[in-house]
Amino acid sequence: MFVHSVSSILKVDVDIKMDVVMLQRWVETRKRMLESMGYHVVDVNYRYTRHGMHFWFILQEQLDAYTRATLQFMIGDDHRRCFYNFYRARLGVFDHFNALFGVKVYEQV
């Protein structure tokens, strides 16, 4: 299992299962979008779910909660999830609820 700082991970829920070609294109376009905004993608992890796929885009940069919620929305996170994530970011509880994979992400020490 990999360990990264919570503030460097973008979590994206996509409710569609992609074939290998679409998956490669989708990931590459998200990486290019982030890079065009000045961010550096270090790694991308994903898992298939019952309804689609969950992605973790691991960035070099440490970002505040509202910026992460915004970037997750911009690169295609589930819109209903985004609605709640923006609200959670404003309340200061974003990191507690921004979960995918059912995996706890631990802060690096």
C-alpha positions in Angstrom: 0.0 0.0 0.0 1.2 3.5 -0.8 1.2 6.4 1.7 0.9 10.0 0.6 -0.2 13.1 2.3 -4.0 13.6 2.2 -3.5 17.1 0.8 -1.8 15.8 -2.3 -4.4 13.3 -3.5 -7.4 14.0 -5.8 -10.1 11.4 -5.5 -12.4 10.9 -8.5 -15.5 8.7 -8.7 -16.6 7.8 -12.3 -19.8 5.8 -12.7 -18.8 4.1 -15.9 -16.5 1.1 -16.6 -13.9 1.8 -19.3 -12.1 -0.6 -21.6 -8.3 -0.4 -21.7 -8.1 2.1 -24.6 -10.7 4.5 -23.1 -9.1 4.2 -19.7 -5.7 5.1 -21.0 -7.1 8.1 -22.9 -9.2 9.2 -20.0 -6.3 9.1 -17.5 -4.0 10.9 -20.0 -6.5 13.7 -20.6 -6.9 14.2 -16.8 -3.2 14.3 -16.4 -2.8 16.9 -19.2 -5.6 19.0 -17.7 -3.9 19.1 -14.4 -0.5 19.8 -15.9 -1.9 22.6 -18.0 -3.0 24.2 -14.7 0.6 23.9 -13.3 0.2 20.7 -11.2 2.5 17.7 -11.4 0.9 14.3 -11.4 3.2 11.8 -9.6 1.1 8.7 -9.9 -2.4 7.5 -10.7 -4.2 4.6 -9.0 -7.6 3.2 -9.8 -9.9 0.3 -9.0 -13.1 -1.0 -10.6 -16.2 -0.8 -8.5 -19.7 -2.2 -8.8 -20.8 1.0 -10.7 -17.7 2.2 -12.4 -14.2 3.2 -11.2 -12.4 5.1 -8.4 -9.3 7.0 -9.2 -6.6 8.6 -7.1 -4.5 11.3 -8.8 -1.4 11.9 -6.6 0.1 15.3 -7.1 3.5 16.7 -6.1 1.8 19.7 -4.6 0.1 20.0 -1.2 -3.4 21.6 -1.7 -6.0 23.0 0.6 -9.4 21.2 0.7 -11.3 23.7 -1.5 -8.7 23.5 -4.2 -8.8 19.7 -4.2 -12.6 19.7 -4.3 -12.4 22.2 -7.3 -9.9 20.1 -9.2 -11.8 16.9 -8.5 -14.8 18.5 -10.1 -12.9 19.8 -13.0 -11.3 16.4 -13.9 -14.7 14.6 -13.8 -15.6 13.5 -10.3 -19.2 12.5 -9.8 -21.3 15.7 -9.7 -23.4 14.7 -6.7 -20.3 13.9 -4.8 -18.8 17.3 -5.8 -21.8 19.1 -4.5 -21.3 17.6 -1.0 -17.5 18.0 -1.2 -17.7 21.7 -1.8 -20.0 22.0 1.2 -17.7 19.9 3.3 -14.7 22.0 2.3 -16.4 25.1 3.4 -17.3 23.5 6.8 -13.7 22.2 7.3 -14.6 18.5 7.3 -13.6 17.7 3.7 -10.8 15.3 4.5 -13.0 13.3 6.9 -15.5 12.6 4.2 -13.5 12.6 0.9 -13.0 8.9 0.8 -12.8 6.4 -2.0 -11.7 2.7 -2.0 -12.6 2.5 1.7 -8.9 3.0 2.4 -7.7 5.4 5.0 -5.0 7.8 3.8 -2.4 8.7 6.4 -0.5 11.9 6.7 3.2 11.5 6.1 5.4 12.3 9.1 
